[in-house]
């Protein structure tokens, strides 16, 4: 039977218009500003300092394409208008029985690799300004995810505060991981955790949004299948190092990594802490909580299609799971989200259905919507 409630997507996307950065970036960087330019057989995103400086856009808006139609090649003219036009986006939400969305960047996901930190910040700030303007057009339907640099740390903290002050952002996206020797168990990051805690701003670790590529083997099928592993490592590191004991109000969201990865990790963390401190050394946990208890209080996971997660919601936590449509990307459930959720929710109590597809995202982000 159809869902007796409207869903809320905890992970959806813009596809930034071709002139976003050329119109909004600090004028000092206009000649280097990211832009989309036409090629002979496809359009390209050009960003001289990022990922070789040139890449195809075919995966950015592939929700309606058949599997045999999806390639890295694409034209911006084929991008769904709802990805960049607020009026069209509202129509696409209604078509999918979705009341509201948390909205992330598309092209900005890989900007964490930009080495010129001043230029990186200019790119991210221009996106945040455009995103805030988009969300302001329907502030009970669109909720932004600010794109936040982590170097220098003070700049990132200032940008979180600036974005929070607009009222248009409900989460701040930071890089999934950092350089070796400066990972998130390092106390140097404490000012970032303290700021997020103070503002009540959950921090998002979105797949592919990282200083390091998730590609390990060089085989696309293998790397894409195991794309969740970087966030699995970082969340585990944060839990065991005591980050959440030092900052009891901090919340972290694993975004678009699907949600079943905690199933074996939680039990193994608990056993490792209980059994192995003699040779592995102590953790930074001071609260006396088990790692799994810390996870359940502080970590949330989004998914598009993950029957395993829904079936194991008693392990992961029904309150820790949030559905997202990933509109309009290659993995998107749009415009068939209702059918896909119905397929996941067979035999699931209505209370848990509402939690996973609606209530959890409202509670986590404090959305002004009825649960």
N, C-alpha and C positions, 0 to 999 in steps of 0.2 A: 504494500500500500504506500501511497506518497507520504513523504515526511510531513508530520503535522506541525511543522515549524519552519521558519526561514533559517538557513545556515548563515554563518559568518566565516569568511575565509581569513585564516591567520597567516596566509602567505599568498599574495598576489603581486603583480608587477605592472609598472609602467613599461612602455618602450619609448625612450626619450626621443622627441622629435629632432629632425636633422639639424635645426638651428638653435637648439637649446643652449649649447655652450658658446656658439659664436655671438649670440645675443646677450648672454648673461655673465660670461666669465670676466674676471678682472682684465681690463684692456691691455695690461702688460703682456698677457699671454694669448692675445687674439690670434697671432700667427700660428700658434701651436694648438689652439683650441680643438677638442674633439669635434668631429663633424662627419656626416655621411656624404659620400661622393659616389656618383655613378661610374661603374666600370662597363666594359664591353658586354659582359654576360651576367653581371650582378652589381649590387651596391656594396660599398665597403664602409665600415667605421674606421676613420683615420684618427689615430692618436699617437703622435710621433714617439712619445716616451713609454708606450705601453704595449707589451706583448708583440713585439716586432713592428708595431706601428700601424698594422693594417689587418683587418679580419672581416670575414663574411658575416652577414646578419641573418642568415636563413633560419636559425633556430629560435630567434627572438619572438616570432609570432607564428607558431606552427600548430596551434590548437585545432584548426579545422582541416589540416592536411592529413592525407592517408600516409601510412608508413612508407610506401614506396615513393612518395613525393617529397619527403623530408631530406634536405641536404644542407650543407653549410652556406650554399648560395641562396640569395634572395634579393628582392627589391623592397624598398621601404613602402612603395605603393601597395604591397601585399600585407602590410602590417594592419591588424585590426584597428579601426579608428578609436575604439574604446581604450586602447593602450595609451593614447595621448590626448584624447578629447573627453572632457568630463561628461558632456551630455550623452555621447555615445556610450560611455562607460556605465552610466546609470541604466541605460537600456539593456546592456549586456548583463549587468547584475540581475535585473528583473527577469530576464530570459532564463537565468540559471537558478532562480529562487534564492538568491543571495542578497541579504540585507545590507551588508557592509564588508569592507576588506581592509586588512593591513597591507600597505602598498610599499613594495621595495623597488629599487632600481633594477634595470637590466644591464645596460652598457657600463654602468658604474661598478658592477660586481668585481671586475678585474682591475680596477684602478688602484687597489692597494699595492700593486707591484710597481707603480711609478716611483722612480728613484729621486726625482727632483721634488722634494717635499713641499716647496712653495707652490709649484705647479699642481701637484696632487691636491693640495688643500683648495686651490682656486677652482679646480674641477668639481670637487665634492661640495663646496659651498654653493656653486652655481646650481648644481642639482638640487640641493636642499631648498634653495630659494624658489625654484620652479615647482618643486614638489609641494611646498607649503601653499603656494598660490593655487595649485590644482585642488588640493584637499579643502581649501577654504570655500570652494564652489559648492560643496555638499558636505559640511562638517559632521553630519551624523551618518554618512555613508563611506567616506574616505578618511583613512587614518594613516599618516605617513610613518615611514621608517627612515630616520635620518642616517646619512652616510657619513661616518665619523673616522677621521684619520687617527692613528695611534702614535705618530711621530711628528713633531715632538709631543709628548703627552699633554703638556699644558695647553697646546693648541686644540687638541681633541676635546679636552675637558671644557674649554671655552665654547667650542662649537656645540657640544651637547647642551650646555646651558642656553645658548642662543636659540637653538631649535626648540627646546622645551618651552621657552618663553613665548613662542608663537602660538602655542596651544594646538598646533596642527600635527604634532608628532607624538606617537605613543611608545616608540622603541628607538634604540640607537644601534645601528649595525656597525660592529667593529670586525677587524680581520680575525679569521678563525685562529690563525697561529702567527707567531712572530719568529724572529731569528733565533737560532740555537743559542742557549745561554741567557735568553731574555724572555722565557716563556711565562705563561700566566700564573705560575706558582711563585714568581719573583715578587717580593714585597714592593718593588718599584712601582707596581701597578696599583697599589692600594689607593692612591688618590682617585683613580678612575672608578674603582669599585665604590669608594665613598661617595663620589658625585652621583653615580647611578642610584645608589641607595637613597641618598638625600632627596633626589628628584622623583623617586618612585618610577624610574625609567628602566624597564628591563633591557638587557643587552642581548642583541641577536647575533648569532653565529650562522650566517647563511651559506649554504653550499656554494663553492666556487668563489666566495668573497674572502680572499686570503692573499697574504704575501707570498705564499708557496702554492704551487700548482698541486691539485689532487692527483695528477697523472703520475703514476709510479712505474708502471710496466711499459708504457708506450703503446699498449694495445687498448683502443678506445672502448671496446666492449667490456674488458676486464676493469679498466679504471672507472668507467661510468657505473658499473655494477657495485663497486666498492667505494663509491664516492663519499660515503658517510664516515669513513675511518678517521679523517683528520679531526672532526668534531668529537668523535668518541674519545680520542686521546686527550684532547684539551679539557673536556668536561671532567673526565676522570682525574686528570692532573689537578684541576681546581678543587675538586672535592677532597682528594687525599692530602693536599697541601694546606687545607684549613681555611681557604678563602671564605667559604660561607659561614664558618664559625666567627671569623673576624668581622664579617659584614652580614649580619643575620637578616637584613632586609633586601639583600641583593637577589635578583632573579635573572636567569640566563635562559635563552631560548635557542634550541637547535632547530634551524629552519631548513626545510626541504632536504633533510638528510633521511627522510622517513623516520619511523618511530620505534621500530622493533629492535634496534641495536642494544637498548638497555637490558633486554631480557636476559642474556647470559652475563652481561657486565655487572649488574647489580649484585647477583649472588656471588660472583667471583670476587668482587671488591670486598664484600663482607667477610668472606672466608680468608682472603689474603691478609686483611687487617687482623683477623683473629689468630691466624695460624703462623704467619711468617715474619713478625717484627724482629725476631731474634737475628735473622740474617739479612733481611731486606731493609731494616732500619725503621724508625718510628715515623708515623704520619704527622701532619700538622693539625690533626683534629683534636680540639680541646673540649668540645661540648659533651663528649661521651656518646654521641650519636653514632649509629652505624652509617657507613657510606650510603647505603640504600635509603636510610631515613633522610639524610641530607639531600639526596637527589629528589625525593618526593616533596620536599619543602621548597626547593630552589630551582629545579630544572624542568623545562617544558620542551616538548617535541612536536613538530608539525609533520603531517604526512598528506600525500595525495591519494595514494593507493597502498594500503598496508594492512591486509587481512590479519597478518601475524600479530601486529600491534593491538588491533581491536580485540582479538581473541585472548590476548595476554594482558588486558588492561588491569587485571588484578595485580600483576607483577609490576608493570610500568607505572600504574596509577591512573585511574579513570580521570582524575583531575589534572593529570600532566600531559594529556593528549589533546592536540588541537588539529582539526582538519584545515587544509588549505587547497584552493583550486589551482594555484600556480598559473592563473590566467596571465598572459596568453601564450605561454611557452610550450615547448615540445612535450612536456609531461602533463600539460593541463587537463583537468577533468571537464572544463567548460566546453560545450554547453550541456554536458550530460552529468553534472555533479549530483543531481538528485538520484538518478539511476545508480550511479557508482556508490553513493552512500547507502542507498537501500540494500545493495548487494553486500556491503560490509556489516550492516546492522541486523541481519537476520538472527533472531533469537536474543538480541541485545535489549535489555530493559530500556524503556523510553527515557528514563532519567539519565542513563549513561549516554544514550544517543544525543540528547540535548546538551549534555556536558561537552562531549567531544566535538560536536559540530556547531556549538553556539556559546554555551554558558562559560566555558573555561576562558575563552578569549575575552569575553566581556569582563570577567573578574580580574584576569591578569592585567589587562591594560586600562581598567577603569573606564570602559566605554559607556557613553551616556545612552544606553539602550536597555530595554527590558530583558531580563534573563529568560 
